C-alpha cells in the first residue's frame, strides 16, 4: 500500500530564520570592523545577505534534513503496515516529531485496547465451550449409560427396559431443550427470529404464567403473588409468546433459587406515559455483586460446583436478555446476598383498547 508524504515546514522555517539572523549579524559585525562600511551600505549588504542565507538554509533543511528524517520515519510506517489494519495507514507520513509521537501513541493505545478485548473474548470463548461441553455431556453420558446397559443384557427384563428407556428419553429431551434454546439465541442475535408484535393485556398474561408455574412453585412451597391488585387492564405492545417466555424464565429462575416457604412477587410500575416496568422479586439466596454483570451470559452459573440439581439449560436469562433487546427495551437486575433478587424489564404501552380482563378468583 502506497503511503503519501505530508510535508511540514515549521522546522525548516524556524531553523533557517535562526541561521540567517546569526550569519547576518556576524557578517555585519565583521564588515563593520574590517571594512569600515557606511551604515547605508552595511544595511543593504545585511539585508541581501540575510535573504540569501535564509533561502539557502530553508532549502537545505527542508529538502535534505527532512528527507533524512523521512527515510527513518518511513521505516516505522512500513513496519506498522505489516499489520492488516491500522489507523496510521489512513493518513500521510509526517516528519513532525510532535505529530508523529501523538499518532504513534494513539495507535499503541488502540492496539492495547484491541489486544485486551481479544483476550477477553478468547477467555469467554474458552469458558463458553467448556460450559457447552459440560451441559451436553451430562445428558449424553446418561443416555449412553442406559442404552449400553440395555444392550449388555438388561433389555430382556421388561421392567428394567421400560424404566431405562424412559430415563434415556428424559436425557434426549434435555439435549433437545438445550439445542432449541441455543438455536433461539442464535436467531435472535442474527435477526432471523421475527417478532410477532401485537397488543395484549400484560396482567392477563402474568396470571396465565402463574397458573402454568403454580405446581412448580408448590413443590418448594413458594407463593406466587402480585404486589397489588390490578382491576384495570394494562395493554402493551410486543410479541406475546416471547414476553410470556420471558416471564416464565424469570419466574422459574426465582423459584429455582428461592428459599423454602418463600415468595415471588410480580408488580407492574408505570414509568412514563409510554413505558411500564415489570418487576419480578424474590426473597431467595441472592447473588454477589461481582456475579451480577454476568448473569445474562450463556451457561453462566453463580454456583461453580457444577451442580445441576435444579435442571434447566443454563440459557434462560440469556434468552430473556435477547428477547427484551429484540423489543428494543431494557432488562435490569438487582440482588443482595441473603435478601433476594429483583429482575425487571420495560415494555411499551399500547393505546388501542382491548376487551377488559376479568381477574381470576
N, C-alpha and C positions, 0 to 999 in steps of 0.2 A: 504493500500500500504506500503510495507516494504522499509524503507529508510536506505541506507548504512551509515557507520560511517567513516568519514575522519579523520585519526589521524594526530595530529600536535605535533611536538617535540620541537619546538623553545622555548616555555615557560619552559619546563622541563629542557632542556639543559642549558639555561642561569641561571635558578634558582639554579640548582644543582651545577653549577660552582661557584656561589657566596657563597653558603653554605659551599662547600668543602674548598674554599680559606679561608673563615673566620675561620672555625673549625680547619683547619690545622695550620693556623697562630697562633691561640690562644693556640692550643695544643703544638706547638713547643715552644712557649714562656713559658708555664708552665713547660715543660720538661727541658728547659734550666735553669730556675730559681730554681726549686726544686730538680732536679736530677743531675744537672751539667753534662749533657751528652756531649760527644765529638761531634765535628762538623760532622764527618762521620756518627756516629750512629744517630745523630739528623736528618741528611739529609735523611738517609734510612727510619727512622721512619716516617718522614713527608711525604715522597713520598707514602709509603704504606697506611698511614692513609688517605691521600688526595684521593687516588684512591678508597679506601673502602667507604669513606664518599660520594664521588661523585656518585658511583654506587648506593648506598643505597638511596641517595637523589633523584636521577633520577627516580628510580623505584617507590618510594613513590609518587613523584609529578606526574609522567606520568600516573600511574595506579590507584591512589587514588584521587588526586585533579582533574585530567581531567575527571574521571568518575563522580565525584561530579558535575562538571560543565556540563558534558554531559547530566545528568539526567534533569537538569533545562533547558538547551538549547533545548533538545528534545521536551519539552512541547510547545515551540514556533513552531517547525515544525509540531507537532501533531495538534495544533490549526489551523495552516495555511492549513494543509492537508484536513481540513473540506471543503475547497473551491474546486470546481470541477476542476479548472485549475490554476496552479501557477508554475512559473519557479523554485521555491525552491524545488519542488518535484523531479525535474530532476537532482539534484545534491546531493552528500553525506552531512551528518551533519558535521559541523566543530565546534570545540570549540575555535578556534582562534577568539578573540573578534573583531579584526580589519576586518577580512574577513567576519565574521557574520554581523557586522554593515553595511558593504558595500552591502552585499547581501540583507539584510532587507530593506535598503534604496532604492535599485534598485527595489525591489519587491513593496514597498509602492508607489514609483513614477509611476511604471507601472499600479498599481491598480487605482491610482488617475486619470491617463490619461484615463483608461478604463471607469471609472465612468463618467468622463466628456463627453466622446464620447457617452455613453449610454444616458446621459441626453440630449445631442444634438439630438440624434436620436429619443428619446421619444418626445421632443418638435416638431421635424419635423413631426413625425407620427401624433401627435395631430393636427398640423396645416394642414397636408395633408388631414386627414379625414374630418376636418372642411371644407376645400375648396371643396373636392369632394361632400360632402353633400350639400354645397351651390350651386355648379354648377348643380347638378342633381335635387334638389328640385324645382328650378325655373321653368324649363320646365315641370316637373311632376305636380306641382300645377296648371300650366297654362292649361295643358291637362285635368286635373281633373276638373277644374272650368268650362271649356267649355262643357265637357261631362255631368257634373251634371246639368248645365243649360238646356241642351237639354233634359235630362231625366225628368226635372221638368216641361216640357210642351213646351219649345221653339222648339221642334222638329216638331211641327205641322206647323210652319211658314217656308216655303221653303227657303225664302231669308236668314233668321237668321240661319237655319240649315246648309245651304251651307257655309255661312261665318264662323260659329263656327267650322265646320268640317275642313275647310281649315286652320284655326288658330291652331286647335288641331294637324293637320298634321305637321305644322311647328314645334310645340313643340316636337313631336315624332322624326322628322328629326334631331332636335338639340340633343336629347338624343342619337340617333344613332351615330351622329357625335362625341360626347364626348366619347362614349364607343369604337368606332372604333379607335380613337386616343389613348386611354388608352391601347387597345389591341396591337396596333402597338409598343408603347413604351415598353410594357412588352416583346414582341417578340424580340425587338432589344436588350434589357437588357440580356435576357437569351440566345441569339444567335439563336433563332428559325426562324428569318426572314432572309432568304438567299438573298444576293445581287446578282443581275444580272449584272456583270461587263462587260462593253463594251467600245468601243472607239466612241466618238461623238464630234461634234462641239459645244463648250460651247457658242459661240457667237450666233449661230442659236437658241440654247435653250433659251437664255436670251430674244431674240426677240420674241419667241413663248410665253414666260411668260408675256412679255409686252402686247402682243395682248390679252391674257386672262384677264388681270387685267386693261385694258385700261378704260373700263366703270366704274369700281370701283374707279379708280383714278379721273375720270372726275367728279364724284359726289362731291368730296371735292376740285375740281379744282387744283389737284396736277399733275404736269408734270412728266412723266417718261422719262428718257433720259440716254444715255450713256455719260460717261465723255468725250469720244472722239471716233472717227470712228475706226473701226477695219476692214480694207479692206481684210486682210488675215484671213484664218480660224485658230482657236486655238483648237487643238484636245486634249481632256483629257480622262483619264480612270476613270470609275465609273459606278454606277447604274444610268442610265439616268433618269428613272422615279423618283427615290428618290432624285436625285440632283434637278430635276425640283420642287419637293415638297419643298425642302429647299429654293430654290429661291422664290417660291410662298409665303411661310410662312414669309420670311424675308421682301419681298416687301409689302405684305399685312400688316405686322406689322408697316412698315414705313408709309404706307398710313393711317393706323388707328390712329397713334399718330402724324402724320404730321400736319402742320398748313395749314389753308385755303390759297389757291393760292401759296402753297409751291412747292417743287420739291423733287423727289427721284432720285438719281444718282447711276448708276451701272458702275463700272470700273473693268478692269482686269489688274493686275500687274504681271509682270514676276519677280518672286522671285529668282529662280535659273534655271539651265538648266532642272531640273526635276519637278519644282513646279511653280504653279501660285497662285495668291491670288485674290479672287473675293470679291469686296467691295461694300456694299450697304449703301449709306449715305443719310440722310435726314436733313432737317432744322426745325425739329419739336420741341416739348417741351423739349426733353432730359430727362435724368434720373440722379437722385442724386447718388453720389459716393457710399453711403452705400447700395444702392439697386442693383448696377451693378453685384455684385458677385452672386446674387440670381435670376437673370433674367431667367436662364435656368432651374429653378425648376418647377416642375409640379404645375400648377394652381397659381403660384405666380404672383401677380399683384402689380404694383407700386401704383396704385390708391386703397387705402384702404377703399374708400367709399362704395365699393360693387357695383358700377355702372357697368352694363353690356350693356350699350347702343351701344358699338361698336361690340358686339357679339363675336363669336369665342369660342373655347373650353377652352382657357387658357393653352393649351398644345403645341401651335405652336412652341415656342422657345425650349421647352424640346425635341420635335421631331427633330428639327434642330440639336441640340447637339448630340443626339443619332445616327442620320444618319451619320453625319460627323465623329464621333468617330468610327462608324462601318466601315468607309472607312479608318480608321487609320490616319485621318487628324485632323487638329486643327480648332477651331472656336474662334473668338475674338470679343470683344465689347469695344467700347469707346463711352463715352457720356458726355455731359455737359449741365446743365440746361440752357434753353433759346437759345441754339445754335443748338442742334440736336444730333443725334446718328449715329454711324458708326459700322455696323456689317460686319465681313469679315470671310472668311474661305479658306482653302487651298485645292488644288486638284493636282493630279499627271498628268503631261503631258504624252501624248501618242506619240510614234514615228511613228506609222503607219499612212500613208496618207489616207485621205478620200476625197470624192468629194468636190471641193471648194464651199463655201457658197456665194450665191448672196444676197447682202444686199437689204432689202425691202425699197421701196420708198413710 
